[in-house]
Amino acid sequence: MVRELSRSEVAGAVERWLACFGKHSDGIHADQYLWHVFSYERFPSVRAEAAKAAYALHEAHEYVILSNDRDRGWVTDIRPAQCPLSDWFVFPPNLAWTMAFTHEDGWLGPFFARHPDHERLNAENAAQIRKARETASARLKGWA
């Protein structure tokens, strides 16, 4: 974990996530489970093994992790595979994609969804990863 998010940062991240993936969440109890936008097919996603496979193919320089109860969040530089929470979300800060892990794993979820502008945003993520690797390599060589 790089850092824990403050309550206001968590609220902002949830607001941004909903603005992207939860625009059509009325009437589906998304107030209880944000991932209902996927299980009720209000936002296109893949689920189960297809979701896990898509998640494994996506990288970012940093990852935001949010609890479904919307009161906890973290930023990490390692794509998480596990979390002690039963319902949690992972996405890069630019929301190029999101992975929703659910307590219904195997029946409903997990879900993986792409931002409508996924290609451009994912290219930004790839550029950030390249830059971070180049910077790390330069530091190992003693360059400032």
Biotite code that builds the C-alpha atoms (Angstrom):
import biotite.structure as struc

atoms = struc.array([
    struc.Atom([0.000, 0.000, 0.000], chain_id="A", res_id=1, res_name="MET", atom_name="CA", element="C"),
    struc.Atom([1.330, 3.403, -0.926], chain_id="A", res_id=2, res_name="VAL", atom_name="CA", element="C"),
    struc.Atom([-1.159, 5.343, 1.185], chain_id="A", res_id=3, res_name="ARG", atom_name="CA", element="C"),
    struc.Atom([-4.604, 5.319, 2.725], chain_id="A", res_id=4, res_name="GLU", atom_name="CA", element="C"),
    struc.Atom([-7.149, 7.748, 1.304], chain_id="A", res_id=5, res_name="LEU", atom_name="CA", element="C"),
    struc.Atom([-8.837, 10.320, 3.529], chain_id="A", res_id=6, res_name="SER", atom_name="CA", element="C"),
    struc.Atom([-12.618, 10.257, 3.840], chain_id="A", res_id=7, res_name="ARG", atom_name="CA", element="C"),
    struc.Atom([-12.917, 13.175, 1.428], chain_id="A", res_id=8, res_name="SER", atom_name="CA", element="C"),
    struc.Atom([-10.621, 11.447, -1.081], chain_id="A", res_id=9, res_name="GLU", atom_name="CA", element="C"),
    struc.Atom([-12.724, 8.275, -0.822], chain_id="A", res_id=10, res_name="VAL", atom_name="CA", element="C"),
    struc.Atom([-15.892, 10.301, -1.383], chain_id="A", res_id=11, res_name="ALA", atom_name="CA", element="C"),
    struc.Atom([-14.319, 11.979, -4.417], chain_id="A", res_id=12, res_name="GLY", atom_name="CA", element="C"),
    struc.Atom([-13.170, 8.642, -5.852], chain_id="A", res_id=13, res_name="ALA", atom_name="CA", element="C"),
    struc.Atom([-16.631, 7.129, -5.397], chain_id="A", res_id=14, res_name="VAL", atom_name="CA", element="C"),
    struc.Atom([-18.193, 10.180, -7.053], chain_id="A", res_id=15, res_name="GLU", atom_name="CA", element="C"),
    struc.Atom([-15.831, 9.901, -10.044], chain_id="A", res_id=16, res_name="ARG", atom_name="CA", element="C"),
    struc.Atom([-16.423, 6.129, -10.280], chain_id="A", res_id=17, res_name="TRP", atom_name="CA", element="C"),
    struc.Atom([-20.193, 6.608, -10.258], chain_id="A", res_id=18, res_name="LEU", atom_name="CA", element="C"),
    struc.Atom([-19.973, 9.395, -12.845], chain_id="A", res_id=19, res_name="ALA", atom_name="CA", element="C"),
    struc.Atom([-18.208, 6.972, -15.171], chain_id="A", res_id=20, res_name="CYS", atom_name="CA", element="C"),
    struc.Atom([-19.661, 3.538, -14.456], chain_id="A", res_id=21, res_name="PHE", atom_name="CA", element="C"),
    struc.Atom([-22.814, 4.261, -12.451], chain_id="A", res_id=22, res_name="GLY", atom_name="CA", element="C"),
    struc.Atom([-24.697, 6.798, -14.576], chain_id="A", res_id=23, res_name="LYS", atom_name="CA", element="C"),
    struc.Atom([-27.698, 4.469, -14.900], chain_id="A", res_id=24, res_name="HIS", atom_name="CA", element="C"),
    struc.Atom([-27.844, 3.111, -11.376], chain_id="A", res_id=25, res_name="SER", atom_name="CA", element="C"),
    struc.Atom([-31.332, 4.305, -10.409], chain_id="A", res_id=26, res_name="ASP", atom_name="CA", element="C"),
    struc.Atom([-33.615, 1.581, -9.073], chain_id="A", res_id=27, res_name="GLY", atom_name="CA", element="C"),
    struc.Atom([-31.041, -1.220, -8.795], chain_id="A", res_id=28, res_name="ILE", atom_name="CA", element="C"),
    struc.Atom([-29.942, -0.805, -5.170], chain_id="A", res_id=29, res_name="HIS", atom_name="CA", element="C"),
    struc.Atom([-26.520, 0.544, -6.123], chain_id="A", res_id=30, res_name="ALA", atom_name="CA", element="C"),
    struc.Atom([-26.623, 2.341, -2.785], chain_id="A", res_id=31, res_name="ASP", atom_name="CA", element="C"),
    struc.Atom([-26.117, -1.126, -1.245], chain_id="A", res_id=32, res_name="GLN", atom_name="CA", element="C"),
    struc.Atom([-23.742, -2.586, -3.818], chain_id="A", res_id=33, res_name="TYR", atom_name="CA", element="C"),
    struc.Atom([-22.047, -0.426, -6.416], chain_id="A", res_id=34, res_name="LEU", atom_name="CA", element="C"),
    struc.Atom([-21.403, -3.520, -8.538], chain_id="A", res_id=35, res_name="TRP", atom_name="CA", element="C"),
    struc.Atom([-25.127, -3.804, -9.201], chain_id="A", res_id=36, res_name="HIS", atom_name="CA", element="C"),
    struc.Atom([-24.505, -1.529, -12.200], chain_id="A", res_id=37, res_name="VAL", atom_name="CA", element="C"),
    struc.Atom([-22.837, -4.588, -13.733], chain_id="A", res_id=38, res_name="PHE", atom_name="CA", element="C"),
    struc.Atom([-25.072, -7.377, -12.425], chain_id="A", res_id=39, res_name="SER", atom_name="CA", element="C"),
    struc.Atom([-28.168, -5.451, -13.599], chain_id="A", res_id=40, res_name="TYR", atom_name="CA", element="C"),
    struc.Atom([-26.390, -4.800, -16.911], chain_id="A", res_id=41, res_name="GLU", atom_name="CA", element="C"),
    struc.Atom([-26.603, -1.011, -16.630], chain_id="A", res_id=42, res_name="ARG", atom_name="CA", element="C"),
    struc.Atom([-22.976, -0.751, -17.750], chain_id="A", res_id=43, res_name="PHE", atom_name="CA", element="C"),
    struc.Atom([-21.267, -3.231, -20.108], chain_id="A", res_id=44, res_name="PRO", atom_name="CA", element="C"),
    struc.Atom([-18.921, -5.637, -18.373], chain_id="A", res_id=45, res_name="SER", atom_name="CA", element="C"),
    struc.Atom([-17.571, -9.153, -18.424], chain_id="A", res_id=46, res_name="VAL", atom_name="CA", element="C"),
    struc.Atom([-17.898, -11.416, -15.448], chain_id="A", res_id=47, res_name="ARG", atom_name="CA", element="C"),
    struc.Atom([-16.414, -14.405, -13.689], chain_id="A", res_id=48, res_name="ALA", atom_name="CA", element="C"),
    struc.Atom([-13.389, -15.974, -15.425], chain_id="A", res_id=49, res_name="GLU", atom_name="CA", element="C"),
    struc.Atom([-13.550, -13.505, -18.335], chain_id="A", res_id=50, res_name="ALA", atom_name="CA", element="C"),
    struc.Atom([-13.341, -10.654, -15.811], chain_id="A", res_id=51, res_name="ALA", atom_name="CA", element="C"),
    struc.Atom([-10.349, -12.223, -14.082], chain_id="A", res_id=52, res_name="LYS", atom_name="CA", element="C"),
    struc.Atom([-8.600, -12.701, -17.428], chain_id="A", res_id=53, res_name="ALA", atom_name="CA", element="C"),
    struc.Atom([-9.239, -9.081, -18.470], chain_id="A", res_id=54, res_name="ALA", atom_name="CA", element="C"),
    struc.Atom([-8.016, -7.815, -15.093], chain_id="A", res_id=55, res_name="TYR", atom_name="CA", element="C"),
    struc.Atom([-4.798, -9.808, -15.449], chain_id="A", res_id=56, res_name="ALA", atom_name="CA", element="C"),
    struc.Atom([-4.088, -8.006, -18.745], chain_id="A", res_id=57, res_name="LEU", atom_name="CA", element="C"),
    struc.Atom([-4.478, -4.474, -17.390], chain_id="A", res_id=58, res_name="HIS", atom_name="CA", element="C"),
    struc.Atom([-1.739, -2.567, -15.633], chain_id="A", res_id=59, res_name="GLU", atom_name="CA", element="C"),
    struc.Atom([-1.424, 0.921, -14.239], chain_id="A", res_id=60, res_name="ALA", atom_name="CA", element="C"),
    struc.Atom([1.224, 2.950, -12.469], chain_id="A", res_id=61, res_name="HIS", atom_name="CA", element="C"),
    struc.Atom([-1.077, 3.133, -9.441], chain_id="A", res_id=62, res_name="GLU", atom_name="CA", element="C"),
    struc.Atom([-4.306, 1.471, -8.399], chain_id="A", res_id=63, res_name="TYR", atom_name="CA", element="C"),
    struc.Atom([-7.154, 2.835, -6.312], chain_id="A", res_id=64, res_name="VAL", atom_name="CA", element="C"),
    struc.Atom([-8.899, 0.338, -4.051], chain_id="A", res_id=65, res_name="ILE", atom_name="CA", element="C"),
    struc.Atom([-12.324, 1.255, -2.676], chain_id="A", res_id=66, res_name="LEU", atom_name="CA", element="C"),
    struc.Atom([-14.537, -0.554, -0.234], chain_id="A", res_id=67, res_name="SER", atom_name="CA", element="C"),
    struc.Atom([-18.133, -1.035, -1.316], chain_id="A", res_id=68, res_name="ASN", atom_name="CA", element="C"),
    struc.Atom([-19.293, 0.616, 1.907], chain_id="A", res_id=69, res_name="ASP", atom_name="CA", element="C"),
    struc.Atom([-17.588, 3.777, 0.616], chain_id="A", res_id=70, res_name="ARG", atom_name="CA", element="C"),
    struc.Atom([-15.710, 4.579, 3.789], chain_id="A", res_id=71, res_name="ASP", atom_name="CA", element="C"),
    struc.Atom([-12.252, 3.170, 3.060], chain_id="A", res_id=72, res_name="ARG", atom_name="CA", element="C"),
    struc.Atom([-9.804, 3.454, 0.221], chain_id="A", res_id=73, res_name="GLY", atom_name="CA", element="C"),
    struc.Atom([-6.154, 3.022, -0.589], chain_id="A", res_id=74, res_name="TRP", atom_name="CA", element="C"),
    struc.Atom([-3.665, 3.688, -3.353], chain_id="A", res_id=75, res_name="VAL", atom_name="CA", element="C"),
    struc.Atom([-1.114, 1.018, -4.206], chain_id="A", res_id=76, res_name="THR", atom_name="CA", element="C"),
    struc.Atom([1.489, 0.515, -6.884], chain_id="A", res_id=77, res_name="ASP", atom_name="CA", element="C"),
    struc.Atom([0.863, -3.233, -7.087], chain_id="A", res_id=78, res_name="ILE", atom_name="CA", element="C"),
    struc.Atom([-2.272, -4.584, -8.769], chain_id="A", res_id=79, res_name="ARG", atom_name="CA", element="C"),
    struc.Atom([-4.086, -6.303, -5.906], chain_id="A", res_id=80, res_name="PRO", atom_name="CA", element="C"),
    struc.Atom([-5.203, -9.900, -6.235], chain_id="A", res_id=81, res_name="ALA", atom_name="CA", element="C"),
    struc.Atom([-6.724, -10.167, -2.770], chain_id="A", res_id=82, res_name="GLN", atom_name="CA", element="C"),
    struc.Atom([-8.288, -7.938, -0.172], chain_id="A", res_id=83, res_name="CYS", atom_name="CA", element="C"),
    struc.Atom([-9.826, -8.667, 3.235], chain_id="A", res_id=84, res_name="PRO", atom_name="CA", element="C"),
    struc.Atom([-13.000, -6.827, 2.151], chain_id="A", res_id=85, res_name="LEU", atom_name="CA", element="C"),
    struc.Atom([-15.889, -8.874, 0.749], chain_id="A", res_id=86, res_name="SER", atom_name="CA", element="C"),
    struc.Atom([-16.915, -6.238, -1.828], chain_id="A", res_id=87, res_name="ASP", atom_name="CA", element="C"),
    struc.Atom([-14.201, -3.997, -3.277], chain_id="A", res_id=88, res_name="TRP", atom_name="CA", element="C"),
    struc.Atom([-13.184, -2.177, -6.430], chain_id="A", res_id=89, res_name="PHE", atom_name="CA", element="C"),
    struc.Atom([-9.879, -1.598, -8.176], chain_id="A", res_id=90, res_name="VAL", atom_name="CA", element="C"),
    struc.Atom([-9.177, 0.951, -10.899], chain_id="A", res_id=91, res_name="PHE", atom_name="CA", element="C"),
    struc.Atom([-6.401, 3.233, -12.091], chain_id="A", res_id=92, res_name="PRO", atom_name="CA", element="C"),
    struc.Atom([-6.763, 6.903, -11.095], chain_id="A", res_id=93, res_name="PRO", atom_name="CA", element="C"),
    struc.Atom([-7.893, 7.789, -14.633], chain_id="A", res_id=94, res_name="ASN", atom_name="CA", element="C"),
    struc.Atom([-10.693, 5.162, -14.522], chain_id="A", res_id=95, res_name="LEU", atom_name="CA", element="C"),
    struc.Atom([-9.599, 3.482, -17.782], chain_id="A", res_id=96, res_name="ALA", atom_name="CA", element="C"),
    struc.Atom([-11.146, 0.292, -16.388], chain_id="A", res_id=97, res_name="TRP", atom_name="CA", element="C"),
    struc.Atom([-12.485, -1.138, -13.152], chain_id="A", res_id=98, res_name="THR", atom_name="CA", element="C"),
    struc.Atom([-12.596, -4.522, -11.470], chain_id="A", res_id=99, res_name="MET", atom_name="CA", element="C"),
    struc.Atom([-15.401, -5.187, -8.998], chain_id="A", res_id=100, res_name="ALA", atom_name="CA", element="C"),
    struc.Atom([-14.884, -8.056, -6.574], chain_id="A", res_id=101, res_name="PHE", atom_name="CA", element="C"),
    struc.Atom([-18.088, -9.225, -4.915], chain_id="A", res_id=102, res_name="THR", atom_name="CA", element="C"),
    struc.Atom([-19.134, -11.361, -1.987], chain_id="A", res_id=103, res_name="HIS", atom_name="CA", element="C"),
    struc.Atom([-21.107, -13.334, -4.606], chain_id="A", res_id=104, res_name="GLU", atom_name="CA", element="C"),
    struc.Atom([-17.911, -14.410, -6.412], chain_id="A", res_id=105, res_name="ASP", atom_name="CA", element="C"),
    struc.Atom([-18.682, -17.287, -8.746], chain_id="A", res_id=106, res_name="GLY", atom_name="CA", element="C"),
    struc.Atom([-22.378, -16.454, -8.932], chain_id="A", res_id=107, res_name="TRP", atom_name="CA", element="C"),
    struc.Atom([-22.409, -12.686, -9.427], chain_id="A", res_id=108, res_name="LEU", atom_name="CA", element="C"),
    struc.Atom([-18.977, -11.461, -10.165], chain_id="A", res_id=109, res_name="GLY", atom_name="CA", element="C"),
    struc.Atom([-16.344, -10.497, -10.231], chain_id="A", res_id=110, res_name="PRO", atom_name="CA", element="C"),
    struc.Atom([-16.957, -7.924, -12.956], chain_id="A", res_id=111, res_name="PHE", atom_name="CA", element="C"),
    struc.Atom([-14.537, -6.101, -15.226], chain_id="A", res_id=112, res_name="PHE", atom_name="CA", element="C"),
    struc.Atom([-15.565, -3.015, -17.204], chain_id="A", res_id=113, res_name="ALA", atom_name="CA", element="C"),
    struc.Atom([-13.837, -0.549, -19.491], chain_id="A", res_id=114, res_name="ARG", atom_name="CA", element="C"),
    struc.Atom([-14.278, 3.209, -19.592], chain_id="A", res_id=115, res_name="HIS", atom_name="CA", element="C"),
    struc.Atom([-15.973, 4.429, -22.794], chain_id="A", res_id=116, res_name="PRO", atom_name="CA", element="C"),
    struc.Atom([-12.635, 6.060, -23.713], chain_id="A", res_id=117, res_name="ASP", atom_name="CA", element="C"),
    struc.Atom([-10.652, 2.997, -22.653], chain_id="A", res_id=118, res_name="HIS", atom_name="CA", element="C"),
    struc.Atom([-8.114, 2.929, -25.491], chain_id="A", res_id=119, res_name="GLU", atom_name="CA", element="C"),
    struc.Atom([-6.846, 6.472, -24.908], chain_id="A", res_id=120, res_name="ARG", atom_name="CA", element="C"),
    struc.Atom([-6.867, 6.190, -21.120], chain_id="A", res_id=121, res_name="LEU", atom_name="CA", element="C"),
    struc.Atom([-5.179, 2.795, -21.140], chain_id="A", res_id=122, res_name="ASN", atom_name="CA", element="C"),
    struc.Atom([-2.477, 4.210, -23.445], chain_id="A", res_id=123, res_name="ALA", atom_name="CA", element="C"),
    struc.Atom([-1.906, 6.937, -20.837], chain_id="A", res_id=124, res_name="GLU", atom_name="CA", element="C"),
    struc.Atom([-1.477, 4.241, -18.193], chain_id="A", res_id=125, res_name="ASN", atom_name="CA", element="C"),
    struc.Atom([1.022, 2.370, -20.368], chain_id="A", res_id=126, res_name="ALA", atom_name="CA", element="C"),
    struc.Atom([3.006, 5.598, -20.891], chain_id="A", res_id=127, res_name="ALA", atom_name="CA", element="C"),
    struc.Atom([3.122, 6.211, -17.127], chain_id="A", res_id=128, res_name="GLN", atom_name="CA", element="C"),
    struc.Atom([4.376, 2.670, -16.541], chain_id="A", res_id=129, res_name="ILE", atom_name="CA", element="C"),
    struc.Atom([7.103, 3.100, -19.180], chain_id="A", res_id=130, res_name="ARG", atom_name="CA", element="C"),
    struc.Atom([8.159, 6.420, -17.665], chain_id="A", res_id=131, res_name="LYS", atom_name="CA", element="C"),
    struc.Atom([8.313, 4.938, -14.152], chain_id="A", res_id=132, res_name="ALA", atom_name="CA", element="C"),
    struc.Atom([10.420, 2.016, -15.404], chain_id="A", res_id=133, res_name="ARG", atom_name="CA", element="C"),
    struc.Atom([12.765, 4.354, -17.289], chain_id="A", res_id=134, res_name="GLU", atom_name="CA", element="C"),
    struc.Atom([13.142, 6.543, -14.201], chain_id="A", res_id=135, res_name="THR", atom_name="CA", element="C"),
    struc.Atom([13.894, 3.527, -12.013], chain_id="A", res_id=136, res_name="ALA", atom_name="CA", element="C"),
    struc.Atom([16.439, 2.274, -14.537], chain_id="A", res_id=137, res_name="SER", atom_name="CA", element="C"),
    struc.Atom([18.126, 5.697, -14.675], chain_id="A", res_id=138, res_name="ALA", atom_name="CA", element="C"),
    struc.Atom([18.350, 5.812, -10.865], chain_id="A", res_id=139, res_name="ARG", atom_name="CA", element="C"),
    struc.Atom([19.985, 2.375, -10.822], chain_id="A", res_id=140, res_name="LEU", atom_name="CA", element="C"),
    struc.Atom([22.612, 3.739, -13.196], chain_id="A", res_id=141, res_name="LYS", atom_name="CA", element="C"),
    struc.Atom([23.244, 6.653, -10.846], chain_id="A", res_id=142, res_name="GLY", atom_name="CA", element="C"),
    struc.Atom([21.509, 9.291, -12.941], chain_id="A", res_id=143, res_name="TRP", atom_name="CA", element="C"),
    struc.Atom([19.582, 11.914, -11.050], chain_id="A", res_id=144, res_name="ALA", atom_name="CA", element="C"),
])
